[in-house]
């Protein structure tokens, strides 16, 4: 996370993900390629066809209004399009689920209502969630949820 959008440099990203990307094979089978984070919806179909990898999506919000603020590219590729792209991606993916990364921000995206919205959003997409507590830094506009709130959210 935080490394930018790999699919904006599609060709270089795919060549780096290739099984023999300039290094000797040390395994008798191809090593797993997973944890691939992305947000550019149109490139997901191309990635699925050229170099399917296990997919991790930076989600961070259960609705378009909040995601437009937290993940501005959502204004161009709203959640409806992202969920449809996830379903298409799974047709050729090496795993039968998508991982959604969700940074928990106190008072922003961590309520029980947000958890309910999230479940409704992904009801047609086989997935798992990686709930990540915010990692604070000086003058950050966000805060870490209290442990109780994090646990209540996760139990939904």
DSSP file (Angstrom, degrees, kcal/mol; ACC not computed):
  #  RESIDUE AA STRUCTURE BP1 BP2  ACC     N-H-->O    O-->H-N    N-H-->O    O-->H-N    TCO  KAPPA ALPHA  PHI   PSI    X-CA   Y-CA   Z-CA
    1    1 A X              0   0    0      0, 0.0     0, 0.0     0, 0.0     0, 0.0   0.000 360.0 360.0 360.0 149.9    0.0    0.0    0.0
    2    2 A X        +     0   0    0      2,-0.1     3,-0.1     1,-0.1     0, 0.0   0.603 360.0 110.9  81.2  10.6    1.0    3.5   -0.6
    3    3 A X  S    S-     0   0    0      1,-0.4     2,-0.2     0, 0.0    -1,-0.1   0.322  82.2-109.6 -99.9   7.5    3.2    2.7   -3.6
    4    4 A X        -     0   0    0      1,-0.0     2,-0.8     4,-0.0    -1,-0.4  -0.469  54.1 -43.2  94.3-171.5    1.1    4.4   -6.2
    5    5 A X    >   -     0   0    0      1,-0.2     3,-1.5    -2,-0.2     4,-0.3  -0.853  45.7-166.5-103.0 105.7   -1.1    2.8   -8.9
    6    6 A X  G >  S+     0   0    0     -2,-0.8     3,-1.5    31,-0.5     7,-0.3   0.803  83.6  62.7 -62.9 -30.3    0.8   -0.1  -10.6
    7    7 A X  G >  S+     0   0    0      1,-0.3     3,-0.8     2,-0.1    -1,-0.3   0.586  85.6  73.2 -77.3  -6.5   -1.6   -0.4  -13.5
    8    8 A X  G <  S+     0   0    0     -3,-1.5    -1,-0.3     1,-0.3    -2,-0.2   0.662 106.0  39.7 -74.2 -14.3   -0.8    3.1  -14.6
    9    9 A X  G <> S+     0   0    0     -3,-1.5     4,-2.2    -4,-0.3    -1,-0.3  -0.537  83.1 163.2-124.7  61.3    2.5    1.6  -15.8
   10   10 A X  H <>  +     0   0    0     -3,-0.8     4,-2.9     1,-0.2     5,-0.3   0.874  64.6  49.3 -55.4 -52.9    0.9   -1.6  -17.0
   11   11 A X  H  > S+     0   0    0      1,-0.2     4,-2.2     2,-0.2    -1,-0.2   0.905 114.5  44.5 -60.8 -44.3    3.6   -3.1  -19.3
   12   12 A X  H  > S+     0   0    0      2,-0.2     4,-1.8     1,-0.2    -1,-0.2   0.886 113.7  51.5 -66.6 -37.9    6.4   -2.7  -16.7
   13   13 A X  H  X S+     0   0    0     -4,-2.2     4,-1.5    -7,-0.3    -2,-0.2   0.944 111.1  46.7 -63.8 -47.5    4.1   -4.1  -13.9
   14   14 A X  H  X S+     0   0    0     -4,-2.9     4,-1.0     1,-0.2    -2,-0.2   0.895 110.6  52.3 -63.8 -40.0    3.2   -7.2  -15.9
   15   15 A X  H  < S+     0   0    0     -4,-2.2     3,-0.3    -5,-0.3    -1,-0.2   0.866 109.3  50.6 -65.2 -32.9    6.8   -7.8  -16.9
   16   16 A X  H  < S+     0   0    0     -4,-1.8    -1,-0.2     1,-0.2    -2,-0.2   0.789 111.1  49.3 -71.9 -26.8    7.8   -7.6  -13.2
   17   17 A X  H  < S+     0   0    0     -4,-1.5    -1,-0.2    -3,-0.2    -2,-0.2   0.610  82.5 117.8 -86.9 -12.8    5.1  -10.1  -12.3
   18   18 A X  S >< S-     0   0    0     -4,-1.0     3,-1.8    -3,-0.3    33,-0.1  -0.225  77.7-115.5 -56.8 144.5    6.0  -12.6  -15.0
   19   19 A X  T 3  S+     0   0    0      1,-0.3    12,-0.2     2,-0.0    -1,-0.1   0.811 113.3  33.2 -54.3 -34.9    7.0  -16.0  -13.5
   20   20 A X  T 3  S+     0   0    0      2,-0.1     2,-2.8     5,-0.1     3,-0.4  -0.087  76.5 168.2-112.6  34.8   10.6  -15.7  -14.8
   21   21 A X  S <  S-     0   0    0     -3,-1.8     3,-0.1     1,-0.3    -2,-0.0  -0.173  77.3 -55.2 -56.1  70.9   11.1  -11.9  -14.5
   22   22 A X  S    S+     0   0    0     -2,-2.8     2,-0.3     1,-0.2    -1,-0.3   0.692 114.9  98.3  70.7  20.8   14.8  -11.9  -15.1
   23   23 A X  S    S-     0   0    0     -3,-0.4    -1,-0.2    -4,-0.0     2,-0.1  -0.963  78.3 -96.4-137.6 156.8   15.7  -14.2  -12.3
   24   24 A X        -     0   0    0     -2,-0.3     2,-0.4     1,-0.1    -3,-0.0  -0.418  42.4-110.8 -69.6 143.8   16.6  -17.9  -12.0
   25   25 A X        +     0   0    0      1,-0.2    -1,-0.1    -2,-0.1    -5,-0.1  -0.622  35.8 174.8 -74.9 128.3   13.8  -20.2  -11.0
   26   26 A X        +     0   0    0     -2,-0.4     2,-0.3     3,-0.1    -1,-0.2   0.410  60.5  69.5-109.7  -3.2   14.3  -21.6   -7.5
   27   27 A X  S    S-     0   0    0      1,-0.1     4,-0.1     2,-0.1     3,-0.0  -0.828  73.4-137.5-116.3 153.7   11.0  -23.4   -7.3
   28   28 A X  S    S+     0   0    0     -2,-0.3     2,-0.3     2,-0.1    -1,-0.1   0.681  98.2  35.6 -80.8 -17.5    9.8  -26.5   -9.2
   29   29 A X  S    S-     0   0    0      1,-0.0    -3,-0.1    -3,-0.0    -2,-0.1  -0.887 109.4 -79.0-126.5 162.9    6.4  -24.7   -9.6
   30   30 A X        -     0   0    0     -2,-0.3    -2,-0.1     1,-0.1     3,-0.1  -0.331  50.7-114.4 -61.7 138.1    5.7  -21.0  -10.2
   31   31 A X        -     0   0    0    -12,-0.2    -1,-0.1     1,-0.1     2,-0.1  -0.386  40.1 -93.7 -69.1 152.4    5.9  -18.9   -7.0
   32   32 A X        -     0   0    0     -2,-0.1     2,-0.6     1,-0.1    -1,-0.1  -0.404  32.5-156.8 -67.5 143.6    2.7  -17.3   -5.9
   33   33 A X        +     0   0    0     19,-0.1    21,-2.1    -2,-0.1     2,-0.3  -0.930  37.4 133.8-120.2 103.9    2.0  -13.8   -7.1
   34   34 A X        +     0   0    0     -2,-0.6     3,-0.1    19,-0.2    21,-0.1  -0.802  29.5  65.3-142.1-177.9   -0.4  -12.1   -4.7
   35   35 A X        +     0   0    0     -2,-0.3     2,-0.7     1,-0.2    20,-0.2   0.776  58.8 164.8  72.5  27.1   -1.1   -9.0   -2.8
   36   36 A X  E     -a   55   0A   0     18,-1.3    20,-3.3    -3,-0.1     2,-0.4  -0.694  20.7-158.9 -83.7 113.0   -1.5   -6.9   -5.9
   37   37 A X  E     +a   56   0A   0     -2,-0.7   -31,-0.5    18,-0.2     2,-0.3  -0.738  21.1 157.0 -95.0 136.2   -3.2   -3.7   -5.0
   38   38 A X  E     -a   57   0A   0     18,-1.1    20,-1.0    -2,-0.4   -33,-0.1  -0.993  33.0-179.7-155.5 164.0   -5.0   -1.6   -7.6
   39   39 A X        +     0   0    0     -2,-0.3     2,-1.0    18,-0.1    -1,-0.1   0.406  57.4 102.4-139.0  -8.3   -7.7    1.0   -8.2
   40   40 A X     >  -     0   0    0      1,-0.2     4,-0.5     2,-0.0     3,-0.5  -0.725  52.3-165.7 -89.4 103.0   -7.7    1.5  -12.0
   41   41 A X  H >> S+     0   0    0     -2,-1.0     3,-1.7     1,-0.2     4,-0.6   0.882  77.9  55.3 -61.1 -48.4  -10.8   -0.4  -13.2
   42   42 A X  H >> S+     0   0    0      1,-0.3     4,-0.8     2,-0.2     3,-0.6   0.848 104.8  55.2 -59.2 -32.4  -10.2   -0.6  -17.0
   43   43 A X  H 3> S+     0   0    0     -3,-0.5     4,-2.6     1,-0.2    -1,-0.3   0.664  90.0  76.8 -74.4 -14.4   -6.8   -2.2  -16.6
   44   44 A X  H <X S+     0   0    0     -3,-1.7     4,-2.5    -4,-0.5    -1,-0.2   0.905  93.9  49.2 -63.0 -40.6   -8.2   -5.0  -14.4
   45   45 A X  H <X S+     0   0    0     -4,-0.6     4,-1.8    -3,-0.6    -1,-0.2   0.915 112.2  48.1 -65.0 -41.9   -9.6   -6.8  -17.5
   46   46 A X  H  X S+     0   0    0     -4,-0.8     4,-2.5     2,-0.2     5,-0.3   0.913 111.9  49.5 -64.3 -42.7   -6.3   -6.5  -19.3
   47   47 A X  H  X S+     0   0    0     -4,-2.6     4,-2.8     1,-0.2    -2,-0.2   0.920 108.1  54.3 -61.6 -43.9   -4.4   -7.8  -16.2
   48   48 A X  H  < S+     0   0    0     -4,-2.5     4,-0.5     1,-0.2    -1,-0.2   0.890 114.9  40.4 -56.2 -41.2   -6.9  -10.7  -15.9
   49   49 A X  H  < S+     0   0    0     -4,-1.8    -1,-0.2     2,-0.2    -2,-0.2   0.849 125.7  32.0 -79.5 -35.0   -6.2  -11.7  -19.5
   50   50 A X  H  < S+     0   0    0     -4,-2.5    -3,-0.2     1,-0.2    -2,-0.2   0.793 137.4   0.6 -96.5 -31.4   -2.4  -11.1  -19.7
   51   51 A X     <  -     0   0    0     -4,-2.8    -1,-0.2    -5,-0.3     2,-0.2  -0.387  69.4-160.3-159.9  69.3   -1.1  -11.9  -16.2
   52   52 A X        +     0   0    0     -4,-0.5     2,-0.3    -3,-0.1    -4,-0.1  -0.366  20.9 168.8 -63.2 127.1   -3.8  -13.0  -13.7
   53   53 A X        -     0   0    0     -2,-0.2   -19,-0.2   -21,-0.1     2,-0.2  -0.873  46.9 -80.6-128.7 162.7   -2.5  -12.6  -10.1
   54   54 A X        -     0   0    0    -21,-2.1   -18,-1.3    -2,-0.3     2,-0.4  -0.478  57.7-130.5 -64.7 137.7   -4.3  -12.7   -6.8
   55   55 A X  E     -a   36   0A   0     42,-0.4    44,-2.7    -2,-0.2     2,-0.4  -0.773  27.8-177.8-107.3 133.9   -6.0   -9.4   -6.3
   56   56 A X  E     -ab  37  99A   0    -20,-3.3   -18,-1.1    -2,-0.4     2,-0.5  -0.994  15.5-159.1-124.7 123.7   -6.1   -7.0   -3.4
   57   57 A X  E     -ab  38 100A   0     42,-3.0    44,-3.3    -2,-0.4     2,-1.1  -0.867  18.9-131.8-106.0 131.3   -8.2   -3.9   -3.9
   58   58 A X  E     + b   0 101A   0    -20,-1.0    44,-0.1    -2,-0.5    42,-0.1  -0.715  45.3 155.2 -78.0 100.3   -7.7   -0.7   -1.9
   59   59 A X        +     0   0    0     42,-2.4    43,-0.2    -2,-1.1    -1,-0.2   0.932   8.3 163.0 -96.6 -65.7  -11.4   -0.2   -0.9
   60   60 A X        +     0   0    0     41,-1.3     2,-0.3     2,-0.1    45,-0.1   0.313  61.3  52.6  66.7  -5.7  -11.4    1.9    2.4
   61   61 A X        -     0   0    0      1,-0.0    48,-0.1    57,-0.0     3,-0.0  -0.982  64.8-144.8-157.4 147.8  -15.1    3.0    2.1
   62   62 A X  S    S+     0   0    0     -2,-0.3     2,-0.3    47,-0.0    59,-0.1   0.442  83.4  39.1 -95.4   0.7  -18.4    1.2    1.7
   63   63 A X  S  > S-     0   0    0      1,-0.1     4,-2.4    58,-0.0     5,-0.2  -0.970  81.0-113.8-147.1 160.8  -20.1    3.9   -0.4
   64   64 A X  H  > S+     0   0    0     -2,-0.3     4,-2.5     1,-0.2     5,-0.2   0.870 109.4  59.2 -65.0 -38.6  -19.3    6.3   -3.3
   65   65 A X  H  > S+     0   0    0      1,-0.2     4,-0.7     2,-0.2    -1,-0.2   0.935 115.0  34.9 -59.4 -47.0  -19.7    9.5   -1.2
   66   66 A X  H >> S+     0   0    0      1,-0.2     4,-2.3     2,-0.2     3,-0.7   0.889 116.6  53.8 -74.6 -39.4  -17.1    8.5    1.3
   67   67 A X  H 3X S+     0   0    0     -4,-2.4     4,-3.1     1,-0.2     7,-0.4   0.832  99.3  63.1 -67.1 -30.2  -14.8    6.7   -1.1
   68   68 A X  H 3< S+     0   0    0     -4,-2.5    -1,-0.2    -5,-0.2     7,-0.2   0.849 110.4  40.4 -59.5 -32.6  -14.8    9.8   -3.4
   69   69 A X  H << S+     0   0    0     -3,-0.7     3,-0.4    -4,-0.7    -2,-0.2   0.912 123.7  36.2 -80.3 -46.7  -13.1   11.6   -0.4
   70   70 A X  H  < S+     0   0    0     -4,-2.3     2,-0.4     1,-0.3    -2,-0.2   0.839 132.8  24.7 -79.6 -34.2  -10.7    8.8    0.7
   71   71 A X  S >< S-     0   0    0     -4,-3.1     3,-2.8    -5,-0.2    -1,-0.3  -0.774  72.2-169.5-131.8  84.4   -9.9    7.4   -2.7
   72   72 A X  G >  S+     0   0    0     -3,-0.4     3,-2.0    -2,-0.4     4,-0.3   0.719  79.4  71.1 -55.5 -26.1  -10.4   10.2   -5.3
   73   73 A X  G >> S+     0   0    0      1,-0.3     4,-2.1     2,-0.2     3,-1.3   0.699  80.1  79.7 -64.9 -14.6  -10.1    7.9   -8.3
   74   74 A X  G <4 S+     0   0    0     -3,-2.8    -1,-0.3    -7,-0.4    -2,-0.2   0.776  79.4  67.5 -60.0 -26.3  -13.5    6.5   -7.3
   75   75 A X  G <4 S+     0   0    0     -3,-2.0     3,-0.3    -4,-0.2    -1,-0.3   0.822 109.5  35.9 -63.8 -29.3  -15.0    9.6   -8.9
   76   76 A X  T <4 S+     0   0    0     -3,-1.3     2,-0.4    -4,-0.3    -2,-0.2   0.825 131.8  28.9 -89.4 -37.2  -13.8    8.2  -12.2
   77   77 A X  S  < S-     0   0    0     -4,-2.1    -1,-0.2   -38,-0.1    -2,-0.1  -0.773  85.3-159.6-126.8  84.4  -14.5    4.5  -11.4
   78   78 A X    >>  -     0   0    0     -2,-0.4     4,-2.0    -3,-0.3     3,-0.8  -0.067  34.3 -96.9 -65.9 167.3  -17.3    4.3   -8.9
   79   79 A X  H 3> S+     0   0    0      1,-0.3     4,-3.0     2,-0.2     5,-0.3   0.816 120.9  61.2 -55.7 -36.8  -17.9    1.2   -6.7
   80   80 A X  H 3> S+     0   0    0      1,-0.2     4,-1.8     2,-0.2    -1,-0.3   0.928 109.5  42.8 -56.6 -45.5  -20.5   -0.3   -9.0
   81   81 A X  H <> S+     0   0    0     -3,-0.8     4,-2.3     2,-0.2    -2,-0.2   0.884 113.4  52.5 -68.4 -39.0  -17.9   -0.5  -11.8
   82   82 A X  H  X S+     0   0    0     -4,-2.0     4,-2.1     2,-0.2    -2,-0.2   0.918 109.2  48.4 -63.7 -44.2  -15.3   -1.8   -9.4
   83   83 A X  H  X S+     0   0    0     -4,-3.0     4,-2.0     2,-0.2    -1,-0.2   0.896 111.7  49.9 -65.1 -39.5  -17.5   -4.6   -8.1
   84   84 A X  H  X S+     0   0    0     -4,-1.8     4,-2.1    -5,-0.3    -1,-0.2   0.907 110.4  50.6 -64.3 -40.7  -18.4   -5.6  -11.7
   85   85 A X  H  X S+     0   0    0     -4,-2.3     4,-2.6     1,-0.2    -2,-0.2   0.870 107.6  53.9 -64.6 -36.5  -14.7   -5.6  -12.6
   86   86 A X  H  X S+     0   0    0     -4,-2.1     4,-1.9     2,-0.2    -1,-0.2   0.917 107.9  49.7 -63.1 -43.0  -13.9   -7.8   -9.6
   87   87 A X  H  < S+     0   0    0     -4,-2.0     4,-0.5     1,-0.2    -2,-0.2   0.920 112.8  46.4 -62.7 -43.4  -16.5  -10.3  -10.7
   88   88 A X  H >< S+     0   0    0     -4,-2.1     3,-1.3     1,-0.2     4,-0.4   0.910 109.5  55.5 -63.7 -41.2  -15.0  -10.4  -14.2
   89   89 A X  H >X S+     0   0    0     -4,-2.6     3,-1.6     1,-0.3     4,-0.8   0.878  98.6  61.5 -59.8 -39.3  -11.5  -10.7  -12.8
   90   90 A X  T 3< S+     0   0    0     -4,-1.9    -1,-0.3     1,-0.3    -2,-0.2   0.670  84.9  77.7 -65.8 -16.0  -12.4  -13.8  -10.8
   91   91 A X  T <4 S+     0   0    0     -3,-1.3    -1,-0.3    -4,-0.5    -2,-0.2   0.826 116.0  14.9 -61.3 -30.2  -13.3  -15.7  -14.0
   92   92 A X  T <4 S+     0   0    0     -3,-1.6    -1,-0.2    -4,-0.4    -2,-0.2   0.295  96.8 126.9-125.7   6.2   -9.5  -16.2  -14.6
   93   93 A X     <  -     0   0    0     -4,-0.8   -39,-0.1     2,-0.1   -41,-0.1  -0.276  65.1-126.3 -70.5 153.1   -7.9  -15.4  -11.3
   94   94 A X  S    S+     0   0    0    -61,-0.1     2,-0.3     2,-0.0    -1,-0.1   0.659  97.5  45.5 -73.1 -14.3   -5.6  -17.8   -9.5
   95   95 A X  S    S-     0   0    0      2,-0.2    -2,-0.1   -42,-0.2   -40,-0.1  -0.842  82.0-128.4-121.3 162.5   -7.8  -17.6   -6.4
   96   96 A X  S    S+     0   0    0     -2,-0.3     2,-0.3    -4,-0.1    30,-0.1   0.107  87.2  49.8 -99.0  23.1  -11.5  -17.7   -6.1
   97   97 A X  S    S-     0   0    0     28,-0.0   -42,-0.4   -42,-0.0     2,-0.4  -0.979  70.8-129.4-151.5 162.4  -11.7  -14.5   -4.0
   98   98 A X  E     - c   0 127A   0     28,-2.1    30,-2.0    -2,-0.3     2,-0.5  -0.892  21.7-135.0-109.4 143.3  -10.6  -10.9   -4.0
   99   99 A X  E     -bc  56 128A   0    -44,-2.7   -42,-3.0    -2,-0.4     2,-0.6  -0.883  15.5-155.4 -97.9 129.6   -9.0   -9.3   -0.9
  100  100 A X  E     -bc  57 129A   0     28,-2.7    30,-2.7    -2,-0.5     2,-0.4  -0.926   5.5-148.1-106.1 122.6  -10.3   -5.9    0.0
  101  101 A X  E     -bc  58 130A   0    -44,-3.3   -42,-2.4    -2,-0.6   -41,-1.3  -0.742  18.6-178.6 -86.4 133.6   -7.9   -3.7    2.0
  102  102 A X  E     - c   0 131A   0     28,-2.4    30,-2.6    -2,-0.4     2,-0.5  -0.877  16.1-153.6-141.0 102.4   -9.8   -1.4    4.3
  103  103 A X  E     - c   0 132A   0     -2,-0.4     2,-0.5    28,-0.2    30,-0.2  -0.663  22.2-132.7 -78.0 123.9   -7.9    1.1    6.5
  104  104 A X  E     - c   0 133A   0     28,-3.5    30,-1.7    -2,-0.5     2,-0.5  -0.683  23.2-171.1 -83.2 120.5  -10.0    1.8    9.6
  105  105 A X    >>> -     0   0    0     -2,-0.5     3,-2.4    39,-0.1     4,-1.7  -0.959  29.9-112.6-116.3 118.3  -10.3    5.6   10.4
  106  106 A X  T 345S-     0   0    0     37,-2.8    37,-0.3    -2,-0.5    39,-0.0  -0.222  96.6  -4.4 -54.0 124.9  -11.8    6.5   13.7
  107  107 A X  T 345S+     0   0    0      1,-0.1    -1,-0.3    35,-0.1    -3,-0.0   0.490 126.0  74.4  73.4   2.6  -15.2    8.3   13.2
  108  108 A X  T <45S-     0   0    0     -3,-2.4    -2,-0.2     3,-0.0    -1,-0.1   0.798 116.7  -8.3-111.3 -53.3  -14.8    8.2    9.4
  109  109 A X  T  <5S+     0   0    0     -4,-1.7    -3,-0.1   -48,-0.1   -49,-0.0   0.074 110.0  87.9-136.9  24.4  -15.4    4.7    8.1
  110  110 A X      < +     0   0    0     -5,-0.5    43,-0.2    -6,-0.1     2,-0.1   0.188  55.3 116.6-117.2  16.9  -15.6    2.5   11.2
  111  111 A X  S  > S-     0   0    0      1,-0.1     4,-2.0    -3,-0.1     5,-0.1  -0.351  75.5-112.8 -83.0 165.8  -19.2    2.5   12.3
  112  112 A X  H  > S+     0   0    0      1,-0.2     4,-2.4     2,-0.2     5,-0.2   0.882 120.4  56.2 -61.3 -38.4  -21.6   -0.4   12.4
  113  113 A X  H  > S+     0   0    0      1,-0.2     4,-2.5     2,-0.2    -1,-0.2   0.902 105.3  50.8 -61.4 -40.9  -23.5    1.2    9.6
  114  114 A X  H  > S+     0   0    0      2,-0.2     4,-2.5     1,-0.2    -1,-0.2   0.910 108.8  51.9 -62.3 -41.1  -20.4    1.3    7.5
  115  115 A X  H  X S+     0   0    0     -4,-2.0     4,-2.1     2,-0.2    -2,-0.2   0.917 110.3  48.2 -61.3 -43.1  -19.8   -2.4    8.2
  116  116 A X  H  X S+     0   0    0     -4,-2.4     4,-2.3     1,-0.2    -2,-0.2   0.924 111.6  49.5 -63.5 -44.2  -23.4   -3.2    7.1
  117  117 A X  H  X S+     0   0    0     -4,-2.5     4,-2.5     1,-0.2    -1,-0.2   0.896 109.0  53.7 -60.4 -40.1  -22.9   -1.1    3.9
  118  118 A X  H  X S+     0   0    0     -4,-2.5     4,-1.9     2,-0.2    -1,-0.2   0.921 108.1  48.5 -62.2 -45.6  -19.7   -2.9    3.2
  119  119 A X  H  < S+     0   0    0     -4,-2.1     4,-0.3     1,-0.2    -1,-0.2   0.911 113.1  48.2 -62.3 -42.3  -21.4   -6.3    3.4
  120  120 A X  H >< S+     0   0    0     -4,-2.3     3,-0.8     1,-0.2    -2,-0.2   0.887 108.8  55.4 -64.2 -38.3  -24.1   -5.2    1.1
  121  121 A X  H 3< S+     0   0    0     -4,-2.5     3,-0.4     1,-0.2    -2,-0.2   0.904 116.1  34.3 -61.1 -43.5  -21.6   -3.8   -1.3
  122  122 A X  T >< S+     0   0    0     -4,-1.9     3,-2.1     1,-0.2    -1,-0.2   0.237  78.2 117.6-100.7  13.6  -19.7   -7.0   -1.8
  123  123 A X  T <  S+     0   0    0     -3,-0.8    -1,-0.2    -4,-0.3    -2,-0.1   0.757  83.7  40.9 -57.2 -25.5  -22.5   -9.5   -1.5
  124  124 A X  T 3  S+     0   0    0     -3,-0.4     2,-0.6    -4,-0.2    -1,-0.3   0.396 102.6  79.5-100.8   2.3  -21.9  -10.8   -5.0
  125  125 A X  S <  S-     0   0    0     -3,-2.1     2,-0.2   -27,-0.0    -1,-0.1  -0.930  79.3-131.6-115.5 112.6  -18.1  -10.8   -4.9
  126  126 A X        +     0   0    0     -2,-0.6   -28,-2.1   -30,-0.1     2,-0.3  -0.454  54.5 141.2 -59.3 124.1  -16.3  -13.7   -3.2
  127  127 A X  E     -c   98   0A   0    -30,-0.3     2,-0.3    -2,-0.2   -28,-0.2  -0.951  46.3-142.5-156.7 169.6  -13.9  -11.9   -0.9
  128  128 A X  E     -c   99   0A   0    -30,-2.0   -28,-2.7    -2,-0.3     2,-0.4  -0.941  25.8-129.4-135.0 161.1  -12.0  -11.5    2.3
  129  129 A X  E     -c  100   0A   0     -2,-0.3     2,-0.6   -30,-0.2   -28,-0.2  -0.892   7.1-157.3-115.4 142.4  -11.2   -8.3    4.1
  130  130 A X  E     -c  101   0A   0    -30,-2.7   -28,-2.4    -2,-0.4     2,-0.6  -0.914  18.8-160.2-111.9  98.7   -7.9   -7.0    5.5
  131  131 A X  E     -c  102   0A   0     -2,-0.6     2,-0.5   -30,-0.2   -28,-0.2  -0.727  10.4-168.4 -84.6 118.3   -9.0   -4.5    8.2
  132  132 A X  E     -c  103   0A   0    -30,-2.6   -28,-3.5    -2,-0.6     2,-0.2  -0.926  17.9-132.9-114.7 117.9   -6.0   -2.3    8.8
  133  133 A X  E     -c  104   0A   0     -2,-0.5   -28,-0.1   -30,-0.2    11,-0.1  -0.480  41.0 -96.9 -65.7 138.8   -5.9    0.1   11.8
  134  134 A X        -     0   0    0    -30,-1.7     2,-0.9     9,-0.2    -1,-0.1  -0.268  29.7-135.9 -55.6 138.0   -4.8    3.6   10.7
  135  135 A X        -     0   0    0     -3,-0.1    -1,-0.1     8,-0.1   -32,-0.0  -0.855  27.8-140.2 -98.7 101.4   -1.1    4.1   11.3
  136  136 A X        +     0   0    0     -2,-0.9     2,-0.3     4,-0.0     7,-0.1  -0.179  23.4 179.6 -68.1 154.3   -0.9    7.6   12.7
  137  137 A X    >   -     0   0    0      0, 0.0     3,-2.0     0, 0.0    -1,-0.0  -0.953  45.4 -65.9-144.5 160.4    1.7   10.2   11.9
  138  138 A X  T 3  S+     0   0    0     -2,-0.3     0, 0.0     1,-0.3     0, 0.0  -0.204 119.7   4.0 -54.1 135.0    2.3   13.8   13.1
  139  139 A X  T 3  S+     0   0    0      1,-0.2    -1,-0.3     2,-0.0     2,-0.1   0.663  88.3 162.4  62.7  21.5   -0.5   16.2   11.9
  140  140 A X    <   -     0   0    0     -3,-2.0    -1,-0.2     1,-0.1    -4,-0.0  -0.451  41.2-139.6 -66.8 141.7   -2.5   13.3   10.4
  141  141 A X  S    S+     0   0    0     -2,-0.1     2,-0.2     2,-0.0    -1,-0.1   0.557  82.3  61.0 -78.9  -6.0   -6.1   14.3    9.8
  142  142 A X        -     0   0    0    -34,-0.0     2,-0.3   -37,-0.0    -2,-0.1  -0.736  67.3-150.6-120.1 166.2   -7.3   10.8   10.9
  143  143 A X        -     0   0    0    -37,-0.3   -37,-2.8    -2,-0.2     2,-0.3  -0.907  27.9 -97.7-134.3 161.4   -7.0    8.7   14.1
  144  144 A X        -     0   0    0     -2,-0.3   -39,-0.1   -39,-0.2     3,-0.1  -0.599  43.7-115.7 -76.1 133.5   -6.8    5.1   15.0
  145  145 A X        -     0   0    0    -41,-0.4    -1,-0.1    -2,-0.3   -41,-0.1  -0.378  36.1-101.1 -64.6 149.7  -10.2    3.6   16.0
  146  146 A X     >  -     0   0    0      1,-0.1     4,-2.2     4,-0.0     3,-0.3  -0.392  35.3-108.9 -67.1 154.5  -10.4    2.4   19.6
  147  147 A X  H  > S+     0   0    0      1,-0.2     4,-2.6     2,-0.2     5,-0.2   0.873 117.6  54.7 -54.7 -42.4  -10.0   -1.3   20.0
  148  148 A X  H  > S+     0   0    0      1,-0.2     4,-2.6     2,-0.2    -1,-0.2   0.921 109.2  47.1 -60.5 -44.3  -13.7   -1.8   20.9
  149  149 A X  H  > S+     0   0    0     -3,-0.3     4,-2.4     2,-0.2    -1,-0.2   0.901 111.3  51.7 -64.9 -41.1  -14.9   -0.1   17.7
  150  150 A X  H  X S+     0   0    0     -4,-2.2     4,-2.4     1,-0.2    -1,-0.2   0.929 112.6  45.8 -59.3 -46.5  -12.5   -2.0   15.6
  151  151 A X  H  X S+     0   0    0     -4,-2.6     4,-1.9     2,-0.2    -2,-0.2   0.896 111.2  51.2 -67.0 -41.0  -13.7   -5.3   17.1
  152  152 A X  H  X S+     0   0    0     -4,-2.6     4,-0.6     2,-0.2    -1,-0.2   0.922 112.1  48.0 -61.4 -43.8  -17.4   -4.3   16.7
  153  153 A X  H >< S+     0   0    0     -4,-2.4     3,-1.3     1,-0.2    -2,-0.2   0.941 111.3  49.9 -60.6 -48.8  -16.8   -3.5   13.1
  154  154 A X  H 3< S+     0   0    0     -4,-2.4    -1,-0.2     1,-0.3    -2,-0.2   0.811 104.5  58.7 -63.0 -31.1  -15.0   -6.7   12.4
  155  155 A X  H 3<        0   0    0     -4,-1.9    -1,-0.3     1,-0.3    -2,-0.2   0.648 360.0 360.0 -75.7 -13.8  -17.7   -8.8   14.0
  156  156 A X    <<        0   0    0     -3,-1.3    -1,-0.3    -4,-0.6    -2,-0.2   0.486 360.0 360.0 -75.7 360.0  -20.3   -7.5   11.6
